[in-house]
Amino acid sequence: MQLTEQFHVPDDCHEACDRLTTLVQKHTQRLLTDEYWTDQHLDALKTHTGQSYTYIRDNDHDAFETVDEYVYSRFKRCVYHRVTHVLDAHADEYQAFNFVLDTVADRKIKQIGWKRLRNQLFKDATPYIEWRVLESVVEQLNQYYDRHGHFPEKYTELVGTPEPNGTLPYAPDKGDYHIHELTVENGDLVFVVNAPDSLSPDSYHDWTEHEIRFPTHSRFHELVRVGDVKAPTLHTSEHGYTVDVPVDVPENGIDTVENRVLAVDLGVKKQATTVVLDDCEDGTHKQVAPPEFIDHPSKDKLFRVKSDAEGINDRLSELRRQGKAHTDRFDHLLSEYQQTRQKERRLRTQIQHDVANQLVWLAAEYGCETIVFESLGQLDSGNTSGSVAWSISSWARAELLEYTDYKAELLGVDVSTVNPWGTSRHCPQCGENGQTVKAPNDHTEQRHGGHFHCPVCSYECDRDVVGAVNVGRKHLSESRMEQANPVEYISTGKHASFPSHANSTTENDVCARSSSGPDGSVSGVQSTTNTEQEQDLASGRQTRLPQFRASSLTTTRREAGTGGLHQTNSSNTASRQASGSVTRHVLASATGSTRILPNTTEN
């Protein structure tokens, strides 16, 4: 795997970098405009194998044949590399564009169109498309329809020729001329870059080598010691210019327990509910850790921003109907709408990264081989209103799974999905159909109730915990929900219970009836002999007790004194769980570091 370090170019080298990146931008734009920004090239690049630049390089055709200035052969390869990077960046949008046009009619995509897209997207034969990508393409198509009254036939009609910046990715092979050199000398990183003296160099004499020395720190020395330095990338940044230096480090997976999974139930009110399950030799499964509830504090803010954007869009639509799309008022609202959408996307991405980090940390801490999700096309949004809830529940599946997948891969943890059918309806204890009810003391069946009750064995629990347990059961049993093996709880019997919302006699009676087995032992629920505090902590009730977390994430655990249940078979993660960037954990593993990782919000 690759980890990347950044080094900021000093001010006295900025002019040379300006000239170099200007030539990159000029020729990248020329190649895209004159030849490569077509649907045919976007389609052909999907099946191309080998180095990226070789898609454009042709021994019988020199794309720089008509260029007056002198450029090195290696520089040409880097430009080819940059062009294919731009094309690659649009590959997902191009796939989503074709999917939309093949699925819906040629009219503005609203509720019916979204439903058709959703139903088609999550069929087994449909290629995987990220939800955020699909959402972006649909938004662009609707805007195109507003202007032209129809959809474009080609993706390159929808999206104009990109205007790339001068980012220079050095081609990974060794060419005839070296326009850069990267070494580590006496603790410094030495970067030698060959830049033109002007924007119209006539020969190789008009190119000059510039040596830049970067002081390095101990972490980079450790990376270089255990890994291999790869070709860098030069690009603009808030510091002027920055050199990204990737280092290949050996993969170091975590120690895992065989057939142990972190089962995840995704939601809207709570981003995720997780339970750790083991596959036992006797054919049952065992819950070995308390349930965890992950709730991001910025979630409500995201709902508000999303709602604001929808409101602005409604006002834009009204102005279009009134024929006022050419007015200053329309332009002002359109600018406000675009800014709000950008804010929404940034906030949404940060939330998903934080939640994905936390899921991977939990899997690593408990030694889980696999993180298991429901393969949901749409999450049930409960009492949250309208299209806002549906949209946010949809990205919860697409983006969170994507981020968790690549973060988990860094630690050698697998990510899998199971069909969600039956996961919220079957009792984890007896396997019979249960009911979603209002509360422990009110068994009135309610579709979006937060409590689960089994009328057959009287088992009760938080609905989301039941969903997570059943996701794990279904994965471990490799069977339909009704055929999945039951779950055996740890010896204290406190890992699943009912939410103790009140100290009423009715509630305690329910507890007494459901907790006693034939031999009087506790069976997965809390008994009446326990205190009110123990009942709260043992239940699936979300009490928002802070436990280990990234700086912007709330994780609730059910163990007295540590925010959750009493533990028996799992380690005390509350006292030693490191939080933050998964990448930092990988670096610590690769370099053999045993220090505690600092708290961070890195992605």
C-alpha positions in Angstrom: 0.0 0.0 0.0 1.1 3.6 -0.5 1.3 6.4 2.2 2.0 9.9 1.0 4.0 12.7 2.6 3.8 16.3 1.5 6.7 18.8 1.2 6.2 22.5 0.5 8.4 24.1 -2.2 10.2 27.2 -1.0 9.3 30.6 -2.4 12.5 31.1 -4.4 11.6 28.1 -6.6 8.0 29.1 -7.4 8.8 30.9 -10.6 10.5 27.8 -12.1 7.5 25.7 -11.0 5.1 28.3 -12.5 6.8 27.9 -15.9 6.8 24.1 -15.7 3.1 23.7 -14.6 2.0 26.3 -17.2 3.5 24.1 -20.0 1.7 21.1 -18.4 -1.6 22.9 -18.3 -1.2 24.2 -21.9 -0.5 20.9 -23.5 -3.0 18.9 -21.3 -5.7 21.3 -22.4 -4.6 21.1 -26.0 -4.8 17.4 -26.1 -8.1 17.2 -24.4 -9.7 19.9 -26.6 -8.3 18.7 -29.9 -8.6 15.0 -29.6 -9.3 13.1 -26.3 -12.4 14.7 -24.8 -14.9 12.4 -26.5 -17.2 9.6 -25.3 -15.2 7.2 -27.4 -12.0 7.8 -25.4 -13.9 7.7 -22.1 -15.3 4.3 -23.1 -12.0 2.9 -24.5 -10.0 3.9 -21.4 -12.1 1.5 -19.3 -10.5 -1.5 -21.0 -7.0 -0.1 -21.3 -4.3 -2.0 -19.5 -0.7 -1.0 -18.6 0.6 2.4 -17.6 -1.8 5.3 -17.9 0.4 7.3 -20.3 0.6 4.4 -22.8 -3.1 4.9 -23.7 -2.0 8.1 -25.6 1.6 7.3 -26.5 1.8 5.9 -30.0 5.0 5.0 -31.8 3.4 6.0 -35.1 1.9 9.3 -33.8 3.6 12.1 -31.9 1.1 14.3 -30.2 3.7 17.0 -29.9 4.7 17.0 -33.6 3.2 20.4 -34.3 4.5 22.0 -31.1 7.2 24.7 -31.6 8.8 24.6 -28.1 11.3 21.9 -27.1 10.1 19.5 -24.5 11.8 16.4 -23.2 10.5 12.9 -24.0 9.8 12.3 -20.3 7.9 15.5 -20.1 5.6 14.3 -22.9 5.0 11.1 -21.0 4.0 13.1 -17.9 1.6 15.1 -19.9 0.1 11.9 -21.4 -0.2 10.7 -17.8 -2.0 13.9 -16.8 -4.5 13.6 -19.7 -5.4 10.1 -18.8 -5.8 11.1 -15.1 -8.4 13.7 -16.2 -10.2 11.1 -18.3 -10.1 8.6 -15.4 -11.6 11.2 -13.1 -14.7 11.2 -15.3 -15.0 7.5 -15.7 -17.5 7.0 -12.8 -19.7 10.0 -14.0 -19.6 8.6 -17.6 -20.9 5.2 -16.3 -23.6 6.9 -14.2 -24.6 9.1 -17.2 -25.2 6.1 -19.4 -27.0 4.2 -16.6 -29.4 7.1 -16.1 -30.2 7.5 -19.8 -30.7 3.7 -20.2 -33.1 3.7 -17.1 -35.3 6.8 -17.2 -37.4 8.6 -19.8 -36.2 11.8 -21.4 -37.7 14.2 -18.9 -36.7 15.9 -15.7 -35.9 13.4 -13.0 -38.2 13.7 -10.0 -39.7 11.3 -7.5 -40.8 8.6 -10.0 -37.5 8.8 -11.9 -35.5 8.5 -8.6 -37.6 5.4 -7.6 -36.8 3.8 -11.0 -33.1 4.6 -10.7 -33.0 3.2 -7.2 -34.8 0.0 -8.0 -32.5 -0.6 -11.0 -29.3 0.4 -9.3 -29.5 -2.3 -6.6 -30.3 -5.2 -8.8 -27.6 -7.9 -8.9 -26.8 -7.4 -12.6 -26.3 -3.7 -12.3 -22.6 -2.4 -12.1 -21.8 -0.7 -8.8 -22.3 3.1 -9.0 -21.6 5.4 -6.0 -24.7 7.2 -4.9 -23.0 10.5 -4.7 -21.9 10.2 -8.3 -25.4 9.3 -9.4 -26.8 12.2 -7.5 -24.3 14.6 -9.1 -25.0 13.4 -12.6 -28.8 13.6 -12.1 -28.5 17.2 -10.9 -26.5 18.1 -14.0 -29.0 16.4 -16.2 -31.9 18.2 -14.6 -30.1 21.5 -15.1 -29.4 20.6 -18.7 -33.1 19.7 -19.2 -34.1 23.1 -17.8 -32.0 24.9 -20.4 -32.6 22.7 -23.5 -35.8 20.7 -22.8 -34.1 17.4 -23.4 -31.2 15.3 -22.2 -27.9 15.3 -24.1 -27.0 12.3 -26.2 -23.4 12.3 -25.1 -21.7 12.8 -21.8 -19.2 15.3 -23.3 -22.3 17.4 -24.3 -23.3 17.5 -20.6 -19.9 18.2 -19.3 -17.7 20.6 -21.3 -14.0 20.1 -21.9 -12.3 20.2 -18.5 -9.9 23.0 -17.8 -7.1 21.1 -15.9 -4.6 22.9 -13.7 -0.9 22.3 -14.0 -0.6 19.4 -11.7 2.4 17.3 -12.9 2.2 13.6 -12.1 5.7 12.2 -12.9 5.3 9.1 -15.0 6.2 6.0 -13.0 8.7 4.6 -15.6 12.2 5.7 -16.3 12.4 7.6 -19.6 15.3 8.8 -21.8 15.7 12.0 -19.9 15.2 12.6 -16.2 13.3 15.8 -15.5 13.3 15.0 -11.8 15.4 13.2 -9.3 14.4 12.2 -5.8 16.9 11.1 -3.2 17.4 11.1 0.6 20.7 12.6 1.7 21.8 13.2 5.3 18.3 13.3 6.6 17.0 15.7 3.9 14.8 14.9 0.9 16.6 16.2 -2.2 14.3 16.9 -5.2 15.9 17.9 -8.5 13.4 19.2 -11.0 14.2 20.2 -14.6 12.1 23.3 -15.5 12.2 25.5 -18.6 13.8 28.9 -18.5 11.0 30.4 -20.5 7.6 29.3 -21.8 9.1 28.8 -25.3 12.3 26.7 -24.9 14.2 26.1 -28.1 16.4 23.2 -27.0 17.5 21.3 -24.0 19.9 24.2 -23.2 16.8 26.1 -22.2 15.9 23.7 -19.4 17.6 24.1 -16.0 17.9 21.8 -13.1 16.7 23.1 -9.7 17.7 21.3 -6.6 15.3 21.6 -3.7 16.2 20.3 -0.2 13.4 19.5 2.2 14.1 18.8 5.9 12.3 15.6 6.9 11.0 14.3 10.2 11.3 10.9 11.9 8.0 9.5 10.5 9.3 10.0 6.9 12.6 8.3 7.8 10.6 5.4 9.2 8.6 5.2 5.9 11.7 5.3 3.8 13.3 2.6 6.0 10.5 0.1 5.5 9.2 1.2 2.1 10.1 2.3 -1.4 9.9 5.9 -2.6 7.8 6.3 -5.7 7.4 9.0 -8.4 6.2 12.3 -6.9 3.5 14.8 -8.0 4.0 18.5 -8.2 0.9 20.7 -7.7 -0.3 24.0 -6.5 -1.6 24.4 -2.9 -2.3 27.0 -0.3 1.4 27.0 0.4 2.3 27.9 -3.2 3.6 24.5 -4.5 3.7 21.2 -2.9 5.4 17.9 -3.8 3.5 14.7 -2.9 5.9 11.8 -2.3 4.3 8.4 -2.1 6.0 5.5 -0.3 5.1 1.9 -0.8 5.1 0.2 2.6 4.4 -3.5 3.3 0.9 -4.4 4.3 0.5 -5.2 8.0 -2.8 -6.7 8.9 -4.2 -6.8 12.4 -4.5 -9.9 14.6 -8.0 -11.3 14.0 -10.2 -14.0 15.6 -11.4 -16.6 13.2 -15.0 -16.2 12.2 -15.5 -13.1 14.2 -17.5 -10.3 12.5 -18.5 -6.7 13.2 -22.2 -6.6 12.2 -23.5 -3.2 11.3 -27.0 -1.9 11.1 -27.2 1.4 9.2 -29.7 4.1 10.0 -30.6 7.7 9.7 -31.3 8.7 13.3 -28.2 6.8 14.3 -25.6 6.4 11.6 -24.7 2.9 12.7 -25.3 0.3 15.3 -22.7 -2.4 15.7 -22.4 -5.8 17.4 -19.4 -8.2 17.5 -20.3 -11.9 16.9 -18.4 -15.1 17.0 -19.2 -18.3 15.1 -19.1 -21.1 17.7 -18.3 -24.8 17.2 -21.7 -25.9 18.5 -23.5 -24.3 15.6 -24.6 -21.2 17.5 -23.3 -17.7 17.4 -22.1 -15.7 20.4 -22.2 -11.9 21.0 -18.8 -11.1 22.6 -19.0 -7.3 23.0 -21.6 -4.7 23.9 -23.5 -3.0 21.2 -22.1 0.3 20.0 -24.2 3.3 18.7 -22.4 5.7 16.4 -24.1 9.1 16.1 -22.3 12.1 14.4 -23.1 15.5 16.0 -23.1 17.1 12.5 -25.9 14.9 11.3 -28.7 17.4 12.2 -26.7 20.2 10.6 -26.6 18.2 7.4 -30.3 17.7 7.4 -30.7 21.5 7.7 -28.3 22.3 4.9 -30.0 19.7 2.7 -33.4 21.2 3.4 -32.1 24.7 2.7 -30.8 23.5 -0.7 -34.2 21.9 -1.5 -36.0 25.2 -0.6 -33.7 27.3 -2.8 -34.2 24.8 -5.7 -38.0 25.2 -5.3 -37.6 29.0 -5.6 -35.5 28.5 -8.7 -38.1 26.3 -10.3 -40.8 28.9 -9.6 -38.7 31.6 -11.3 -38.2 29.3 -14.3 -41.9 28.8 -14.6 -42.4 32.5 -14.5 -39.9 33.0 -17.3 -37.5 34.9 -15.0 -34.5 32.6 -15.5 -32.5 35.6 -17.0 -32.9 37.9 -14.0 -30.4 39.0 -11.5 -32.6 37.4 -8.8 -32.3 34.0 -10.5 -28.5 34.3 -10.8 -28.2 35.2 -7.2 -30.3 32.3 -6.1 -28.5 29.9 -8.4 -25.1 31.0 -6.9 -26.6 30.5 -3.4 -27.9 27.1 -4.4 -24.5 25.9 -5.7 -22.7 27.1 -2.6 -25.3 25.3 -0.4 -24.9 22.1 -2.3 -21.1 22.3 -2.0 -21.4 22.8 1.7 -23.7 19.8 1.9 -21.3 17.6 0.0 -18.3 18.6 2.2 -20.3 18.0 5.4 -21.6 14.7 4.1 -18.2 13.5 3.1 -16.7 14.4 6.5 -19.4 12.6 8.4 -19.0 9.5 6.3 -15.2 9.5 6.8 -15.6 9.9 10.6 -18.1 7.1 10.8 -16.1 4.8 8.6 -13.0 5.5 10.7 -14.9 4.5 13.8 -16.2 1.3 12.3 -12.7 0.2 11.2 -11.4 1.1 14.7 -14.0 -1.1 16.3 -13.2 -4.0 13.9 -9.5 -3.6 14.6 -10.0 -3.4 18.4 -12.1 -6.6 18.6 -10.0 -8.5 16.0 -12.9 -8.9 13.6 -12.1 -10.7 10.3 -15.0 -9.0 8.5 -17.3 -5.9 8.7 -20.7 -6.9 7.5 -23.4 -4.5 6.2 -26.8 -4.8 4.8 -26.8 -4.4 1.1 -29.5 -1.7 1.2 -30.7 0.3 -1.8 -32.7 2.5 0.6 -32.5 2.7 4.3 -35.8 3.0 6.2 -35.8 6.6 7.3 -38.4 6.2 10.1 -40.2 9.3 11.2 -37.7 11.7 9.5 -39.6 13.6 6.8 -39.7 13.4 3.1 -37.1 13.4 0.4 -34.4 14.8 2.7 -34.4 11.6 4.8 -34.6 9.4 1.8 -31.6 11.1 0.2 -29.4 11.0 3.3 -30.4 7.4 4.0 -29.4 6.5 0.5 -25.9 8.0 0.7 -25.4 6.2 4.0 -25.3 2.9 2.0 -23.2 4.0 -0.9 -20.6 6.3 0.5 -20.1 4.7 3.9 -19.6 1.3 2.4 -17.0 2.7 0.0 -15.0 4.6 2.6 -15.2 1.7 5.1 -14.0 -0.7 2.4 -10.8 1.1 1.5 -10.0 2.0 5.1 -10.6 -1.6 6.2 -8.4 -2.9 3.3 -5.4 -1.0 4.8 -5.7 -3.2 7.9 -6.5 -6.4 6.1 -10.1 -6.5 7.2 -12.8 -7.7 4.7 -16.0 -5.9 4.1 -19.1 -7.9 3.1 -22.8 -7.3 2.6 -25.9 -9.5 3.1 -29.4 -9.3 1.8 -31.4 -7.2 4.3 -34.5 -9.3 4.1 -35.8 -10.3 7.6 -33.0 -8.7 9.6 -35.3 -6.4 11.5 -38.2 -8.9 11.8 -36.7 -12.2 13.1 -35.9 -12.8 16.8 -32.2 -13.4 17.3 -33.0 -15.8 20.2 -35.7 -18.1 18.8 -35.7 -17.2 15.1 -39.5 -16.5 15.0 -41.0 -13.4 13.5 -41.1 -10.6 16.1 -42.8 -7.2 16.2 -41.6 -3.6 16.1 -43.4 -1.9 18.9 -43.7 1.5 20.5 -42.0 0.8 23.8 -41.2 -1.9 26.4 -44.4 -1.1 28.2 -46.5 -0.6 25.1 -46.5 -3.5 22.6 -48.6 -1.7 20.1 -47.1 -2.7 16.8 -45.6 0.3 15.0 -43.7 0.2 11.7 -41.1 2.7 12.7 -41.0 1.9 16.4 -37.6 1.7 18.1 -38.2 -1.4 20.2 -38.3 -5.1 19.2 -40.6 -7.6 20.9 -40.9 -11.3 20.2 -44.4 -12.7 21.2 -43.1 -16.3 21.0 -40.2 -16.2 23.5 -40.8 -12.7 25.0 -37.4 -11.5 24.0 -37.1 -7.7 23.8 -34.3 -5.4 22.6 -33.6 -2.2 20.8 -34.6 -2.6 17.2 -31.3 -1.5 15.7 -29.4 -3.9 17.9 -31.6 -6.7 16.7 -30.9 -5.6 13.1 -27.1 -5.7 13.7 -27.2 -9.1 15.4 -29.3 -10.6 12.5 -26.9 -9.1 9.9 -24.1 -11.0 11.6 -26.2 -14.2 12.0 -27.1 -14.1 8.3 -23.5 -13.7 7.2 -22.1 -16.4 9.5 -24.8 -18.9 8.7 -24.6 -18.2 4.9 -28.3 -18.9 4.8 -31.7 -17.3 4.7 -32.8 -15.4 7.8 -35.2 -18.0 9.1 -32.5 -20.6 8.8 -29.7 -18.7 10.5 -28.4 -20.1 13.8 -29.5 -18.5 17.1 -27.3 -16.2 19.1 -25.9 -17.1 22.5 -25.1 -14.1 24.7 -22.2 -13.8 27.0 -22.5 -15.2 30.4 -23.8 -12.0 32.1 -26.7 -12.0 29.8 -26.6 -8.2 29.4 -25.7 -7.7 25.8 -29.2 -7.4 24.6 -32.1 -6.1 26.5 -35.1 -3.8 26.4 -34.7 0.0 26.8 -35.7 0.9 30.3 -37.5 4.2 29.6 -39.4 4.4 32.8 -39.5 2.9 36.3 -43.1 1.7 35.8 -44.4 -1.6 37.2 -45.4 -2.7 33.7 -41.9 -2.4 32.4 -40.4 -4.4 35.2 -43.1 -7.0 34.7 -42.1 -7.3 31.1 -38.5 -7.6 32.2 -39.3 -10.4 34.6 -41.3 -12.4 32.1 -38.8 -12.1 29.3 -35.6 -12.6 31.2 -36.2 -15.9 33.0 -35.5 -19.1 31.2 -36.8 -22.6 32.2 -34.0 -22.8 34.8 -34.5 -19.3 36.1 -31.4 -18.0 34.4 -31.1 -14.8 32.5 -31.5 -15.3 28.7 -30.3 -12.3 26.8 -32.3 -9.6 28.8 -31.9 -7.8 32.0 -33.5 -9.2 35.2 -35.5 -7.3 37.7 -32.8 -7.8 40.4 -30.5 -5.4 38.6 -30.5 -1.7 39.3 -32.2 0.9 37.1 -28.7 2.0 36.0 -27.7 -1.5 34.9 -30.9 -1.8 33.0 -30.3 1.4 31.1 -26.7 0.4 30.3 -27.6 -3.1 29.3 -30.3 -2.1 26.9 -30.2 -0.8 23.3 -31.2 2.6 24.6 -29.0 5.4 23.4 -27.9 7.4 26.4 -25.2 9.3 24.6 -22.5 8.4 27.1 -19.1 9.5 25.6 -16.6 6.8 25.0 -13.6 6.7 22.7 -14.2 8.8 19.6 -12.7 11.0 17.0 -13.0 14.6 17.7 -16.3 15.1 16.0 -18.0 11.7 16.6 -20.1 10.4 19.4 -20.0 6.6 20.2 -22.2 5.2 22.9 -21.3 2.0 24.6 -23.3 0.0 27.0 -21.0 -0.7 29.9 -21.1 0.6 33.5 -18.3 3.1 34.1 -17.2 3.0 30.5 -20.4 3.9 28.7 -21.7 0.3 28.1 -22.2 -3.2 29.4 -20.0 -5.2 31.7 -17.5 -7.1 29.6 -16.5 -10.7 30.0 -14.9 -11.9 26.7 -13.7 -8.7 25.2 -10.9 -6.3 26.0 -11.4 -3.0 27.8 -11.3 -0.8 24.8 -12.6 2.2 26.7 -9.3 2.7 28.4 -6.9 2.2 25.5 -8.7 2.6 22.2 -6.9 4.9 19.9 -9.0 7.0 17.7 -8.4 9.0 14.5 -6.9 8.3 11.1 -6.7 4.7 10.0 -3.6 5.7 7.9 -1.8 6.6 11.1 -2.5 3.2 12.5 -1.1 1.6 9.3 2.1 3.7 9.6 2.5 2.7 13.2 2.1 -1.0 12.2 4.4 -0.7 9.2 7.2 0.9 11.2 6.9 -1.2 14.3 5.9 1.8 16.4 4.1 1.1 19.7 3.3 4.6 20.7 -0.3 5.7 21.3 -1.6 7.4 18.2 -2.8 11.0 18.6 -6.4 12.1 18.3 -7.0 13.4 14.8 -9.7 13.9 12.3 -7.6 12.8 9.3 -9.4 10.9 6.6 
